Amino acid sequence: MSRRTSRGNRWGLALAGLALAILGGVALARGLGAFPQDSAAARTPIVDDGMRAFFALHGWWIWWAVAVASIVIALLGLRWLFAQGRWETRRVVRLEGGPTGVTELSAGGMAQAVAADVESCPAVLSADAGVAHSQGRPEVRLSLVADESVPMSELTWHLSTVTLPHLRDALDRDHVPAVARVSLEPSSAPHRVVH
């Protein structure tokens, strides 16, 4: 998830939480009789005869407005859902430069090298990698399929002692954020040939 998406999530959740807290507070205050009894008595139903008459008179456009609002909310929800899996990718990862210039690396080539390094582990059946660039720092996303019969400790050992140190050495960085999504599958059984 990109930094922009996570910032949008925080703001959206904060505003939704604030709106729900206000509505809950108003409902609680009405139920406790905090409002004047002539405007919102605690014992009267919220949908009374006046509300029913209003819907009966103007119902044709109110239900259309409700339908349009529901569709807009559903589309916004889908957009939000798709944004959760999106992260910013770059074709080139620009490293800090020195007096002689700036070093740029191909993000695709780096991702292929990381995936090949991960696949060198016997516990890994297949691997895919992607490189993003956030605030001047490269970030790595790994998606790999591991053999379910091999202990997970073997995989974590390979990632922490082989793959990530190679990546840090290649980028000349002390810390490179990485996220790994692991799926477990049975390894394909070796085919026996009988002569």
C-alpha positions as CSV (number, residue, x, y, z in Angstrom):
1,M,0.0,0.0,0.0
2,S,1.4,3.4,-0.9
3,R,1.9,6.2,1.6
4,R,-0.8,8.2,-0.2
5,T,-3.3,5.4,0.2
6,S,-2.6,4.9,3.9
7,R,-3.0,8.6,4.5
8,G,-6.4,8.5,2.7
9,N,-7.4,5.5,4.8
10,R,-6.6,7.4,8.0
11,W,-8.6,10.5,7.0
12,G,-11.5,8.4,5.7
13,L,-11.7,6.3,8.8
14,A,-11.4,9.3,11.1
15,L,-14.2,11.1,9.3
16,A,-16.4,8.0,9.2
17,G,-15.8,7.4,12.9
18,L,-16.5,11.0,13.7
19,A,-19.8,11.0,11.8
20,L,-20.9,7.7,13.5
21,A,-19.9,9.0,16.9
22,I,-22.0,12.2,16.3
23,L,-25.0,10.2,15.1
24,G,-24.7,7.7,18.0
25,G,-24.4,10.6,20.5
26,V,-27.5,12.3,19.0
27,A,-29.5,9.0,19.2
28,L,-28.3,8.4,22.8
29,A,-29.2,12.0,23.8
30,R,-32.7,11.6,22.2
31,G,-33.2,8.3,24.0
32,L,-32.3,9.8,27.3
33,G,-34.6,12.7,26.8
34,A,-31.9,15.4,26.5
35,F,-33.8,17.3,23.8
36,P,-36.9,19.4,24.5
37,Q,-40.0,17.2,24.6
38,D,-41.9,19.2,22.0
39,S,-39.1,18.8,19.3
40,A,-37.9,15.2,19.9
41,A,-39.6,13.4,22.7
42,A,-37.8,10.3,23.8
43,R,-40.9,8.1,23.5
44,T,-42.1,9.1,20.1
45,P,-41.0,7.1,17.0
46,I,-38.5,8.6,14.6
47,V,-40.7,7.7,11.6
48,D,-44.1,9.2,12.5
49,D,-47.1,10.1,10.5
50,G,-45.5,13.4,9.2
51,M,-42.5,11.5,7.9
52,R,-44.7,8.9,6.2
53,A,-46.8,11.6,4.6
54,F,-43.7,13.3,3.3
55,F,-42.4,10.0,1.7
56,A,-45.9,9.3,0.3
57,L,-45.9,12.7,-1.4
58,H,-42.3,12.9,-2.6
59,G,-41.4,9.2,-2.7
60,W,-40.8,9.0,-6.4
61,W,-37.7,11.2,-6.4
62,I,-36.5,10.3,-2.9
63,W,-36.1,6.6,-3.8
64,W,-34.3,7.6,-7.0
65,A,-32.0,9.8,-4.9
66,V,-31.4,6.9,-2.5
67,A,-30.6,4.5,-5.4
68,V,-28.1,7.0,-6.9
69,A,-26.5,7.6,-3.6
70,S,-26.2,3.9,-3.0
71,I,-24.6,3.3,-6.3
72,V,-22.1,6.2,-5.7
73,I,-21.2,4.7,-2.3
74,A,-20.8,1.3,-3.8
75,L,-18.5,2.6,-6.5
76,L,-16.4,4.6,-3.9
77,G,-16.2,1.4,-1.8
78,L,-14.9,-0.6,-4.8
79,R,-12.4,2.2,-5.6
80,W,-11.2,2.1,-2.0
81,L,-10.9,-1.7,-2.2
82,F,-8.8,-1.7,-5.3
83,A,-6.6,1.1,-3.9
84,Q,-5.6,-1.2,-1.0
85,G,-3.6,-3.5,-3.3
86,R,-2.0,-0.7,-5.4
87,W,1.4,0.5,-4.6
88,E,3.7,2.9,-6.4
89,T,6.1,1.2,-8.8
90,R,8.9,2.8,-10.7
91,R,10.8,1.8,-13.7
92,V,14.0,3.2,-12.3
93,V,15.2,3.3,-8.7
94,R,17.3,6.4,-8.2
95,L,19.9,6.1,-5.4
96,E,21.6,8.9,-3.7
97,G,24.2,10.5,-5.8
98,G,27.7,11.6,-5.0
99,P,30.0,14.2,-6.5
100,T,30.3,12.2,-9.7
101,G,26.6,11.8,-10.4
102,V,23.5,9.8,-9.5
103,T,23.2,6.0,-9.7
104,E,20.0,4.6,-11.2
105,L,19.0,1.0,-11.2
106,S,16.4,-0.8,-13.3
107,A,13.5,-1.7,-11.0
108,G,12.6,-4.6,-13.2
109,G,16.1,-6.0,-13.2
110,M,16.4,-5.6,-9.4
111,A,13.0,-7.3,-8.9
112,Q,14.1,-10.2,-11.2
113,A,17.4,-10.6,-9.2
114,V,15.5,-10.6,-5.9
115,A,13.0,-13.2,-7.2
116,A,15.9,-15.4,-8.5
117,D,17.6,-15.1,-5.1
118,V,14.5,-16.2,-3.3
119,E,13.9,-19.1,-5.7
120,S,17.4,-20.4,-4.8
121,C,15.9,-21.5,-1.5
122,P,14.9,-25.2,-1.7
123,A,11.7,-24.4,0.2
124,V,10.5,-22.0,-2.5
125,L,8.5,-23.4,-5.5
126,S,8.1,-20.0,-7.2
127,A,8.7,-16.3,-6.4
128,D,7.8,-12.9,-7.8
129,A,9.1,-9.6,-6.7
130,G,8.3,-5.9,-7.2
131,V,10.2,-2.8,-6.3
132,A,8.6,0.4,-5.2
133,H,10.1,3.8,-4.4
134,S,8.8,5.7,-1.4
135,Q,10.4,9.0,-0.1
136,G,13.7,8.2,-1.7
137,R,13.9,4.7,-0.4
138,P,13.3,1.5,-2.3
139,E,10.8,-1.0,-0.9
140,V,10.5,-4.7,-1.9
141,R,7.3,-6.7,-2.2
142,L,7.7,-10.5,-2.5
143,S,5.0,-12.9,-3.5
144,L,6.2,-16.5,-3.2
145,V,4.9,-20.1,-3.1
146,A,6.6,-22.3,-0.6
147,D,6.6,-26.1,-0.1
148,E,4.2,-26.8,2.7
149,S,6.3,-29.8,3.9
150,V,9.3,-27.6,4.6
151,P,9.5,-25.8,8.0
152,M,8.8,-22.1,7.7
153,S,12.0,-21.4,9.7
154,E,14.0,-22.5,6.7
155,L,12.3,-19.9,4.5
156,T,12.7,-17.1,7.0
157,W,16.3,-18.0,7.5
158,H,17.0,-17.8,3.8
159,L,15.2,-14.5,3.5
160,S,16.9,-12.9,6.5
161,T,20.4,-14.3,5.9
162,V,20.7,-14.5,2.1
163,T,18.1,-12.5,0.1
164,L,17.9,-9.3,2.2
165,P,21.6,-9.0,2.9
166,H,22.3,-9.4,-0.9
167,L,19.7,-6.7,-1.6
168,R,21.2,-4.3,1.1
169,D,24.7,-4.9,-0.3
170,A,23.5,-4.2,-3.9
171,L,21.8,-1.0,-2.8
172,D,24.5,0.0,-0.3
173,R,21.8,0.5,2.4
174,D,21.6,-0.6,6.0
175,H,17.9,-1.1,5.9
176,V,15.5,-2.0,3.0
177,P,11.8,-2.4,3.9
178,A,10.4,-5.7,2.5
179,V,7.1,-7.4,2.7
180,A,6.6,-11.1,1.8
181,R,3.3,-12.8,1.0
182,V,3.7,-16.5,1.3
183,S,1.4,-19.2,-0.1
184,L,1.9,-22.8,0.9
185,E,1.4,-25.6,-1.6
186,P,2.4,-29.2,-1.8
187,S,5.4,-29.7,-3.9
188,S,4.8,-31.7,-7.1
189,A,5.7,-35.3,-6.6
190,P,8.7,-36.5,-8.6
191,H,7.8,-38.6,-11.7
192,R,9.0,-42.1,-11.6
193,V,10.0,-43.7,-14.8
194,V,9.7,-47.5,-15.0
195,H,11.6,-49.3,-17.7
